[in-house]
């Protein structure tokens, strides 16, 4: 596995990895898919990372399918125990941000049933009639009819909010898994001048939430991720140290060879 460290980890020799267990890193932010798990399997080193970091570990993910409750249950089923409040997910954060700034607004939500239920619990009105906002998440049921509806909503004046820009995430045994950004590309191919706002990485929203909940400033945090365009660019824009790992290779090397 190869690991690259951003200049933010200033006093670490370039040939070495920063020690993620060093207490000066009071919050370790970590991506999920391709770093900690692949599908329903923990990657090598994940269990060791959870055990060594304990309450300093925060998952900061562009996941726009799960809620913290559903993801927390999945992780516990893999033997990975972490409090739901430490799971900062793009889909839920997009919903919560919209509910804070436009309470009770009409939303055409393209997302999993778990996220639809969460949006309703936050007071948003989920509708297909004259929505004020289109919220695009990783909708595995997305089809041509959905694309037609979205184009109509946007042409009718609705705003477009996007949970995350990733076009895919890595798969352990097969081709890349299509993501929200692939659906966004379909929209933008029809409406190339369409404005939209993104909540997930590399935008700062998820990082800000993580730092606030952890009660630390950027210089006390490190981000571990496998995507320099989202994990790396977002962390470095806020002067958070960034440690790049190879997708699905596991975290054994940065933990001294741990394999579980």
Backbone bond lengths (Angstrom), bond angles and torsions (degrees), N, CA, C in turn:
res aa  C-N    CA-C-N  psi(-1)  N-CA   C-N-CA  omega(-1)  CA-C   N-CA-C  phi
1 X - - - 1.460 - - 1.518 109.66 -
2 X 1.284 117.94 143.11 1.448 123.85 176.81 1.518 109.40 -105.82
3 X 1.320 116.83 138.78 1.465 120.05 176.42 1.511 108.97 -131.76
4 X 1.318 117.46 130.55 1.455 123.10 179.00 1.519 108.49 -116.43
5 X 1.321 115.15 138.48 1.453 120.93 -176.32 1.510 109.43 -114.09
6 X 1.330 116.14 134.48 1.456 120.40 178.50 1.513 110.54 -70.09
7 X 1.350 117.91 159.80 1.453 120.66 177.59 1.519 113.20 -60.50
8 X 1.333 118.39 -12.74 1.456 120.25 179.87 1.521 112.24 -61.91
9 X 1.330 117.01 -29.33 1.452 120.28 176.43 1.517 107.76 -83.74
10 X 1.318 115.85 67.56 1.451 123.49 -160.11 1.510 114.98 -61.88
11 X 1.334 119.09 -40.53 1.441 118.99 -171.29 1.516 112.94 -94.51
12 X 1.335 117.76 15.20 1.455 121.73 177.20 1.521 109.71 -96.56
13 X 1.340 119.51 125.71 1.454 120.79 177.89 1.512 110.78 -54.44
14 X 1.355 118.73 141.57 1.456 120.91 -173.44 1.511 114.23 -62.54
15 X 1.357 118.11 -20.25 1.460 119.81 -178.92 1.525 112.29 -84.72
16 X 1.350 117.64 -5.10 1.450 121.37 -176.55 1.524 110.70 -116.57
17 X 1.318 114.87 162.86 1.457 120.08 172.58 1.518 108.21 -94.91
18 X 1.321 118.96 144.94 1.459 118.81 172.64 1.519 109.29 -64.13
19 X 1.296 116.01 148.93 1.458 121.49 179.95 1.520 108.86 -78.61
20 X 1.321 116.45 107.32 1.463 119.24 -176.64 1.522 112.19 -68.59
21 X 1.336 117.00 -15.34 1.462 119.69 177.61 1.527 112.03 -89.81
22 X 1.329 118.19 -4.28 1.467 122.24 177.92 1.528 108.76 -61.37
23 X 1.333 118.04 127.18 1.476 119.33 -176.43 1.523 114.79 -65.35
24 X 1.351 118.33 -12.02 1.467 117.37 176.12 1.525 110.77 -65.45
25 X 1.339 117.71 -24.13 1.464 120.84 173.03 1.522 106.81 -86.47
26 X 1.310 116.06 93.88 1.465 119.72 -174.14 1.524 112.98 -78.84
27 X 1.335 116.21 -15.19 1.473 120.61 174.64 1.516 107.85 -141.36
28 X 1.322 116.35 124.75 1.461 122.23 173.17 1.521 106.95 -105.17
29 X 1.330 115.61 113.17 1.457 121.76 177.44 1.523 107.06 -93.70
30 X 1.303 117.36 133.83 1.463 119.17 -175.47 1.517 110.77 -136.97
31 X 1.319 115.11 136.50 1.458 121.34 172.37 1.531 108.28 -66.92
32 X 1.318 116.36 167.27 1.466 121.25 -174.92 1.521 112.31 -105.62
33 X 1.349 116.51 -75.82 1.465 120.83 -174.36 1.518 110.21 -68.36
34 X 1.327 116.17 126.90 1.456 121.34 179.82 1.509 113.69 89.14
35 X 1.347 116.98 -14.82 1.467 121.28 177.45 1.530 111.18 -109.59
36 X 1.320 116.03 -52.41 1.457 121.43 -177.61 1.525 112.58 -102.50
37 X 1.326 116.22 -39.07 1.460 120.56 -177.89 1.526 109.59 -137.81
38 X 1.329 114.41 162.13 1.460 121.52 167.30 1.515 106.61 -133.95
39 X 1.332 116.38 112.15 1.454 119.51 -173.72 1.512 110.08 64.90
40 X 1.328 116.62 -119.15 1.469 121.68 -179.72 1.520 111.89 -107.74
41 X 1.335 117.30 19.62 1.466 121.13 -177.93 1.518 111.45 -118.36
42 X 1.344 117.71 130.49 1.464 119.28 171.82 1.523 109.73 -69.16
43 X 1.317 117.02 142.04 1.459 121.75 177.07 1.524 109.82 -84.34
44 X 1.329 117.86 159.64 1.474 119.92 -179.55 1.525 111.52 -55.06
45 X 1.305 116.23 134.46 1.455 122.27 179.00 1.512 114.62 91.89
46 X 1.327 118.14 -12.07 1.462 120.26 -175.67 1.520 111.99 -65.97
47 X 1.324 116.78 -48.19 1.464 118.82 -179.69 1.526 111.52 -61.84
48 X 1.337 116.37 -38.50 1.460 120.09 177.66 1.524 111.01 -64.26
49 X 1.333 116.66 -39.55 1.463 120.25 178.79 1.523 110.59 -62.67
50 X 1.318 117.26 -45.73 1.463 121.34 178.91 1.528 110.34 -59.19
51 X 1.333 116.52 -43.93 1.459 120.32 -177.32 1.525 111.85 -67.50
52 X 1.333 117.28 -40.35 1.462 120.43 -174.95 1.529 112.41 -77.93
53 X 1.311 116.85 -34.51 1.469 119.16 -175.61 1.518 112.96 -89.01
54 X 1.308 117.57 -31.86 1.459 120.03 179.30 1.514 112.07 55.27
55 X 1.334 116.39 -125.49 1.464 121.09 -174.32 1.527 113.65 -75.92
56 X 1.315 118.01 -0.86 1.471 119.09 175.19 1.527 112.13 -85.56
57 X 1.319 118.17 -7.44 1.457 122.24 -176.97 1.524 111.10 -90.15
58 X 1.336 116.04 129.07 1.463 123.83 176.14 1.522 107.93 -130.09
59 X 1.310 117.00 128.46 1.468 120.51 176.98 1.526 108.14 -91.05
60 X 1.327 114.89 121.73 1.470 122.08 -179.22 1.521 106.29 -119.77
61 X 1.319 115.78 103.38 1.464 121.06 -166.69 1.521 112.39 -129.96
62 X 1.325 115.66 145.11 1.458 121.27 172.41 1.524 112.04 -81.28
63 X 1.305 117.51 15.44 1.465 122.51 174.50 1.527 109.27 -54.66
64 X 1.330 116.01 122.24 1.465 119.81 176.48 1.524 110.33 -126.47
65 X 1.331 114.34 37.73 1.459 122.84 175.35 1.518 111.57 -118.23
66 X 1.339 115.89 -42.01 1.459 122.20 -173.28 1.520 112.59 -95.11
67 X 1.335 114.98 162.08 1.466 123.19 160.71 1.522 106.65 -98.30
68 X 1.336 118.50 164.07 1.460 118.68 174.10 1.528 112.56 -55.28
69 X 1.326 117.32 -37.58 1.468 119.89 -179.93 1.523 111.41 -65.01
70 X 1.334 117.56 -45.58 1.471 119.44 -178.18 1.521 111.51 -70.39
71 X 1.332 116.95 -38.89 1.460 119.43 178.16 1.526 110.72 -69.49
72 X 1.341 116.69 -40.79 1.458 119.24 178.20 1.514 111.42 -58.64
73 X 1.325 117.11 -40.53 1.470 120.86 178.37 1.525 110.42 -65.21
74 X 1.335 117.30 -41.80 1.474 120.61 177.11 1.522 110.91 -60.03
75 X 1.330 116.22 -46.46 1.466 119.80 -177.77 1.526 111.23 -65.21
76 X 1.317 116.98 -41.37 1.466 119.08 178.23 1.523 110.68 -63.54
77 X 1.340 116.95 -32.05 1.454 120.44 175.41 1.517 113.06 -66.66
78 X 1.322 116.97 -19.87 1.478 122.31 175.65 1.523 111.76 -94.57
79 X 1.344 116.60 3.72 1.458 120.09 -177.62 1.507 113.95 83.52
80 X 1.343 117.21 19.83 1.465 122.42 -177.74 1.528 108.28 -114.50
81 X 1.318 116.37 101.13 1.471 120.98 -175.46 1.522 110.08 -92.46
82 X 1.325 115.66 123.18 1.460 121.78 176.52 1.525 107.98 -152.09
83 X 1.329 116.72 140.99 1.459 120.39 179.97 1.521 110.59 -65.74
84 X 1.326 116.53 142.68 1.464 120.96 -178.30 1.529 111.82 -57.22
85 X 1.331 117.76 -33.81 1.467 120.62 -177.87 1.528 112.40 -66.17
86 X 1.334 116.30 -14.24 1.463 120.30 179.50 1.529 112.39 -92.57
87 X 1.325 116.11 6.09 1.461 122.30 179.04 1.519 108.35 -105.59
88 X 1.315 116.95 105.28 1.465 122.60 -175.75 1.523 107.15 -107.50
89 X 1.322 115.98 108.91 1.458 122.57 -166.38 1.521 110.69 -120.95
90 X 1.321 115.76 137.85 1.466 121.01 -172.89 1.524 112.91 -61.24
91 X 1.331 117.66 -41.39 1.461 119.49 -176.96 1.514 112.42 -63.63
92 X 1.321 117.13 -49.32 1.462 121.27 179.60 1.526 110.62 -65.30
93 X 1.326 117.00 -40.10 1.461 119.51 179.91 1.532 111.39 -65.44
94 X 1.327 117.24 -35.21 1.469 119.79 176.83 1.527 110.45 -63.98
95 X 1.322 116.03 -43.94 1.466 120.27 178.20 1.519 110.82 -62.99
96 X 1.323 116.79 -47.40 1.466 120.56 -177.49 1.529 111.27 -64.43
97 X 1.326 116.47 -38.20 1.467 119.88 178.62 1.526 110.60 -64.53
98 X 1.319 116.44 -42.89 1.460 120.50 178.78 1.529 110.99 -64.80
99 X 1.332 116.53 -41.36 1.467 120.22 179.97 1.523 111.51 -65.51
100 X 1.334 117.09 -33.57 1.470 119.89 178.51 1.515 111.97 -70.68
101 X 1.329 115.84 -44.01 1.464 119.91 -172.96 1.523 113.54 -89.39
102 X 1.334 117.58 -24.76 1.462 121.09 177.85 1.522 109.73 -135.83
103 X 1.331 116.44 65.61 1.475 119.49 -175.81 1.525 112.02 -58.73
104 X 1.330 114.41 136.70 1.449 120.17 177.15 1.510 115.42 72.69
105 X 1.327 117.80 10.43 1.468 119.92 -175.80 1.527 111.39 -73.19
106 X 1.328 114.71 159.89 1.462 122.21 179.24 1.531 108.88 -85.66
107 X 1.330 115.71 125.92 1.463 120.79 -172.08 1.523 110.03 -131.20
108 X 1.329 115.79 130.08 1.466 121.31 166.87 1.526 105.87 -91.76
109 X 1.321 117.01 107.02 1.458 122.59 -172.46 1.518 109.87 -106.52
110 X 1.312 115.81 121.05 1.467 122.33 177.69 1.520 106.54 -107.59
111 X 1.328 115.28 98.34 1.458 120.29 -168.70 1.523 109.79 -165.03
112 X 1.326 115.23 178.28 1.458 122.00 175.90 1.527 110.67 -68.71
113 X 1.316 116.54 161.73 1.464 120.37 177.47 1.519 111.45 -62.85
114 X 1.331 117.00 -32.41 1.468 119.61 178.33 1.519 110.64 -62.22
115 X 1.332 117.39 -40.28 1.457 120.23 179.81 1.527 111.74 -75.32
116 X 1.321 117.46 -33.26 1.470 119.71 174.93 1.532 109.47 -61.22
117 X 1.333 116.60 -45.00 1.467 120.10 178.95 1.527 110.42 -62.79
118 X 1.326 117.13 -39.95 1.474 119.99 179.29 1.528 110.38 -64.42
119 X 1.322 116.81 -43.05 1.470 120.12 179.66 1.525 111.03 -60.75
120 X 1.321 116.76 -42.56 1.464 119.97 178.61 1.531 110.92 -64.61
121 X 1.330 116.29 -36.26 1.465 119.34 179.17 1.518 112.10 -67.82
122 X 1.338 117.00 -21.14 1.459 121.99 178.47 1.525 112.29 -91.85
123 X 1.332 116.88 5.17 1.456 121.04 174.79 1.518 115.16 89.93
124 X 1.326 118.48 4.85 1.465 120.20 176.95 1.525 109.47 -76.39
125 X 1.330 115.97 147.31 1.464 121.45 179.86 1.530 108.10 -99.18
126 X 1.324 116.23 105.91 1.462 121.10 -178.75 1.522 108.39 -81.73
127 X 1.326 115.91 123.38 1.461 120.27 -172.79 1.517 110.86 -150.76
128 X 1.318 115.63 159.41 1.456 121.95 170.39 1.523 110.82 -113.89
129 X 1.317 116.19 13.44 1.456 120.90 179.45 1.527 109.51 -118.07
130 X 1.330 115.66 112.45 1.466 123.15 175.69 1.529 113.31 50.85
131 X 1.339 118.55 54.58 1.455 118.95 178.48 1.528 110.98 -69.26
132 X 1.335 114.71 151.57 1.460 119.96 174.10 1.527 111.12 -84.58
133 X 1.326 115.64 -28.25 1.463 121.70 -177.88 1.518 109.74 -136.84
134 X 1.323 115.81 139.44 1.464 121.91 166.77 1.526 106.70 -101.35
135 X 1.313 117.11 121.19 1.466 121.44 177.20 1.518 108.39 -109.06
136 X 1.328 114.73 116.94 1.461 121.63 -175.09 1.520 110.04 -104.23
137 X 1.324 115.28 120.03 1.461 122.68 174.85 1.532 108.21 -121.88
138 X 1.325 116.59 -169.98 1.463 119.89 178.01 1.526 108.44 -79.89
139 X 1.322 114.66 94.04 1.459 122.76 -176.95 1.523 108.19 -100.28
140 X 1.332 116.89 103.96 1.465 120.20 -176.64 1.527 112.50 -72.35
141 X 1.332 116.72 -9.64 1.465 120.08 175.65 1.511 113.21 -97.99
142 X 1.325 117.17 8.88 1.465 122.34 -178.00 1.527 110.20 -59.78
143 X 1.353 116.52 133.93 1.461 120.42 -178.94 1.530 109.99 -147.21
144 X 1.306 115.72 -173.60 1.465 121.05 -177.16 1.522 111.38 -60.49
145 X 1.342 116.26 -40.52 1.463 119.98 179.59 1.522 110.68 -62.27
146 X 1.332 117.09 -39.79 1.463 120.17 178.23 1.519 110.61 -64.64
147 X 1.325 116.36 -40.76 1.463 119.91 178.35 1.526 110.50 -61.87
148 X 1.319 117.15 -42.81 1.471 120.59 178.11 1.529 110.83 -59.78
149 X 1.333 116.19 -43.28 1.463 119.60 -179.22 1.529 111.08 -64.36
150 X 1.313 116.24 -44.23 1.466 119.74 -179.21 1.516 110.85 -61.28
151 X 1.317 117.07 -44.74 1.470 120.45 179.20 1.531 109.97 -58.41
152 X 1.324 116.29 -42.86 1.460 119.88 178.48 1.525 112.39 -63.43
153 X 1.331 117.11 -43.22 1.471 120.24 178.73 1.524 111.20 -61.29
154 X 1.325 116.40 -45.45 1.462 120.08 -176.97 1.526 111.37 -68.54
155 X 1.310 116.41 -39.94 1.466 119.59 176.50 1.528 110.66 -65.92
156 X 1.331 116.33 -24.66 1.456 120.48 178.15 1.524 113.55 -85.09
157 X 1.331 117.39 1.01 1.461 120.72 174.65 1.511 116.51 109.08
158 X 1.331 118.65 0.21 1.462 120.45 178.36 1.524 109.95 -68.22
159 X 1.330 116.12 149.67 1.459 122.36 175.40 1.528 109.53 -87.83
160 X 1.331 116.37 151.19 1.460 120.92 -179.20 1.528 110.05 -109.99
161 X 1.324 115.97 119.38 1.455 123.42 175.81 1.525 107.73 -114.35
162 X 1.342 116.23 130.12 1.469 121.74 -174.08 1.531 108.64 -117.76
163 X 1.327 116.19 127.71 1.464 119.45 -178.18 1.518 111.68 -65.06
164 X 1.324 117.56 -46.36 1.468 120.78 -176.83 1.524 110.00 -154.64
165 X 1.341 116.87 149.34 1.461 120.17 -174.53 1.522 114.98 -93.51
166 X 1.341 119.38 -2.83 1.466 121.18 -176.25 1.531 110.76 -59.06
167 X 1.323 116.39 134.87 1.463 118.72 174.98 1.522 111.65 -84.84
168 X 1.350 117.39 -19.51 1.464 120.57 178.37 1.520 108.88 -162.61
169 X 1.330 115.45 166.30 1.462 119.91 166.22 1.527 107.95 -130.28
170 X 1.340 117.01 155.87 1.466 119.60 -171.23 1.520 112.95 -70.66
171 X 1.322 114.60 149.48 1.458 122.52 175.88 1.525 108.07 -116.33
172 X 1.330 116.47 144.11 1.456 120.08 -176.13 1.519 112.54 -71.65
173 X 1.325 117.25 -40.11 1.463 120.23 -171.51 1.526 114.63 -121.25
174 X 1.332 117.86 7.31 1.449 118.86 -176.17 1.502 112.28 -150.35
175 X 1.333 116.67 -161.29 1.460 120.65 -179.69 1.516 111.30 -70.59
176 X 1.339 118.06 165.79 1.466 120.74 177.18 1.520 111.16 -57.16
177 X 1.322 116.15 149.93 1.460 122.75 -179.35 1.526 108.73 -92.74
178 X 1.336 119.49 119.63 1.473 120.56 -179.44 1.518 111.81 -57.58
179 X 1.323 114.99 143.21 1.462 121.62 -176.25 1.528 110.72 -125.09
180 X 1.317 114.88 -176.57 1.465 121.96 -176.80 1.523 112.28 -56.14
181 X 1.326 116.64 -38.47 1.458 119.94 -179.01 1.517 113.59 -61.86
182 X 1.341 116.72 -28.72 1.465 119.56 176.35 1.530 110.25 -67.67
183 X 1.340 116.58 -37.99 1.462 120.59 176.85 1.528 110.09 -68.71
184 X 1.323 116.22 -38.87 1.467 120.27 176.80 1.524 111.04 -61.76
185 X 1.325 116.55 -38.21 1.470 120.08 178.73 1.524 111.68 -61.07
186 X 1.338 116.19 -37.36 1.469 119.57 177.44 1.528 110.57 -63.27
187 X 1.327 117.01 -42.14 1.468 121.18 179.23 1.529 110.05 -63.86
188 X 1.334 115.71 -46.46 1.466 119.79 -175.67 1.528 112.50 -71.80
189 X 1.323 117.57 -21.13 1.465 118.84 175.73 1.525 110.70 -70.22
190 X 1.333 116.70 -26.57 1.465 121.63 177.62 1.531 110.67 -90.06
191 X 1.336 115.48 -38.44 1.476 121.60 -179.13 1.529 108.91 -121.92
192 X 1.331 117.87 75.09 1.471 120.27 -172.58 1.521 114.70 -64.35
193 X 1.316 118.44 -17.68 1.463 120.64 179.22 1.528 112.99 -101.10
194 X 1.314 116.28 11.85 1.452 120.65 -176.80 1.530 111.15 -67.70
195 X 1.318 116.52 127.26 1.465 121.23 173.47 1.527 109.56 -80.38
196 X 1.319 116.10 147.83 1.465 120.47 175.12 1.520 109.01 -156.31
197 X 1.320 114.95 161.50 1.465 121.54 178.22 1.518 108.68 -121.27
198 X 1.325 115.75 137.67 1.462 122.60 -178.73 1.524 109.26 -109.08
199 X 1.336 116.74 137.80 1.453 122.55 177.34 1.528 111.76 -94.78
200 X 1.323 117.21 -40.89 1.463 121.46 -172.41 1.518 113.93 -75.15
201 X 1.338 114.58 177.86 1.462 121.21 178.14 1.538 110.23 -57.77
202 X 1.329 119.13 140.23 1.462 128.46 15.40 1.524 115.17 -88.92
203 X 1.336 119.12 3.97 1.463 119.58 177.44 1.535 109.75 -63.00
204 X 1.294 117.45 161.17 1.454 120.68 -169.55 1.525 115.10 -81.38
205 X 1.329 117.13 -12.20 1.466 119.87 -170.14 1.531 112.69 -53.93
206 X 1.333 118.59 -53.25 1.459 120.52 -176.12 1.519 111.34 -63.79
207 X 1.336 116.70 -38.32 1.467 120.40 178.35 1.525 110.55 -63.41
208 X 1.331 116.42 -43.77 1.466 120.03 179.67 1.524 111.05 -61.49
209 X 1.328 116.49 -41.66 1.468 119.97 178.75 1.526 109.80 -61.86
210 X 1.332 116.53 -44.82 1.467 120.55 -178.74 1.524 111.22 -62.47
211 X 1.332 117.37 -46.64 1.462 120.34 -179.34 1.527 111.13 -63.27
212 X 1.321 116.61 -41.08 1.462 120.39 -179.78 1.523 111.27 -64.54
213 X 1.319 117.13 -46.58 1.473 119.68 -179.18 1.526 111.20 -65.97
214 X 1.336 116.13 -36.35 1.464 119.95 -179.73 1.520 112.05 -76.66
215 X 1.337 116.93 -18.83 1.453 120.92 -179.05 1.513 113.38 70.26
216 X 1.343 116.60 35.99 1.461 121.33 -178.80 1.518 109.15 -128.07
217 X 1.347 115.55 164.97 1.460 119.57 172.34 1.525 108.98 -101.16
218 X 1.330 116.39 170.89 1.462 121.62 -171.53 1.524 112.64 -56.85
219 X 1.332 117.39 -37.51 1.454 120.40 -177.94 1.514 114.45 -69.16
220 X 1.317 116.87 -11.48 1.469 121.40 179.05 1.527 112.14 -100.32
221 X 1.322 116.75 4.31 1.466 121.14 -174.89 1.519 111.45 -119.96
222 X 1.325 115.21 153.53 1.459 122.36 172.75 1.518 108.80 -130.43
223 X 1.328 116.82 142.23 1.462 122.50 175.71 1.520 108.83 -109.35
224 X 1.328 116.74 128.77 1.462 122.86 173.75 1.527 107.21 -107.46
225 X 1.324 117.19 127.17 1.456 119.57 -179.42 1.510 112.41 -158.45
226 X 1.338 114.95 167.05 1.468 120.37 -178.68 1.522 112.31 -111.38
227 X 1.324 117.31 8.16 1.461 120.38 -176.50 1.525 109.07 -132.09
228 X 1.326 116.74 108.31 1.467 119.86 -177.44 1.524 111.28 -68.76
229 X 1.327 118.03 -22.99 1.460 120.83 -177.03 1.525 111.93 -78.08
230 X 1.313 117.63 -26.11 1.467 120.35 179.72 1.525 110.70 -112.89
231 X 1.329 117.23 -62.72 1.461 120.88 -179.92 1.528 111.05 -61.54
232 X 1.337 115.88 -49.62 1.462 120.59 -174.87 1.512 113.26 -70.10
233 X 1.325 117.18 -50.42 1.465 120.73 -177.11 1.525 110.70 -63.32
234 X 1.335 116.77 -40.80 1.456 119.70 -179.91 1.516 112.52 -65.74
235 X 1.337 116.73 -43.83 1.461 120.43 179.48 1.522 111.13 -65.13
236 X 1.305 116.81 -47.05 1.457 120.13 -175.03 1.523 112.06 -67.41
237 X 1.330 117.54 -29.40 1.465 119.92 177.57 1.526 111.24 -64.67
238 X 1.331 116.84 -23.75 1.465 121.60 -179.58 1.525 111.88 -105.90
239 X 1.343 116.89 8.37 1.465 122.16 -178.21 1.525 112.29 62.52
240 X 1.320 115.54 35.54 1.459 121.44 171.41 1.526 107.10 -94.69
241 X 1.322 117.01 131.75 1.461 120.58 177.52 1.527 109.61 -57.99
242 X 1.331 116.28 141.13 1.460 120.64 -178.12 1.517 110.12 -125.72
243 X 1.325 116.18 130.17 1.460 123.52 176.29 1.520 108.05 -116.20
244 X 1.327 116.39 113.58 1.466 121.08 -179.06 1.517 110.13 -89.80
245 X 1.336 115.41 133.56 1.454 121.67 174.11 1.527 108.57 -122.32
246 X 1.308 115.98 158.34 1.458 120.07 179.74 1.525 110.30 -77.51
247 X 1.338 117.93 140.05 1.464 120.20 -178.38 1.523 112.55 -56.88
248 X 1.329 115.46 131.84 1.465 123.95 174.37 1.525 114.24 63.90
249 X 1.338 117.93 12.04 1.467 120.15 179.95 1.517 112.22 -87.50
250 X 1.325 117.10 -14.33 1.456 120.02 -178.90 1.516 111.51 87.91
251 X 1.323 114.73 176.22 1.466 121.62 -172.65 1.523 112.36 -113.85
252 X 1.326 116.80 13.24 1.460 120.29 -175.95 1.512 113.99 -56.44
253 X 1.343 117.12 -39.90 1.461 119.31 -175.00 1.524 111.64 -66.01
254 X 1.326 117.23 -38.86 1.464 118.42 -178.03 1.516 111.68 -78.44
255 X 1.347 116.52 -8.12 1.461 120.93 177.49 1.527 110.88 -112.50
256 X 1.334 116.30 20.86 1.456 119.85 177.41 1.503 114.11 74.34
257 X 1.348 116.37 30.35 1.459 120.01 174.05 1.513 115.06 95.45
258 X 1.325 118.59 8.06 1.472 120.19 178.72 1.514 110.28 -59.61
259 X 1.330 117.18 136.18 1.470 120.58 -175.39 1.511 113.52 -113.41
260 X 1.335 118.72 1.96 1.463 119.04 -179.40 1.514 110.31 -135.90
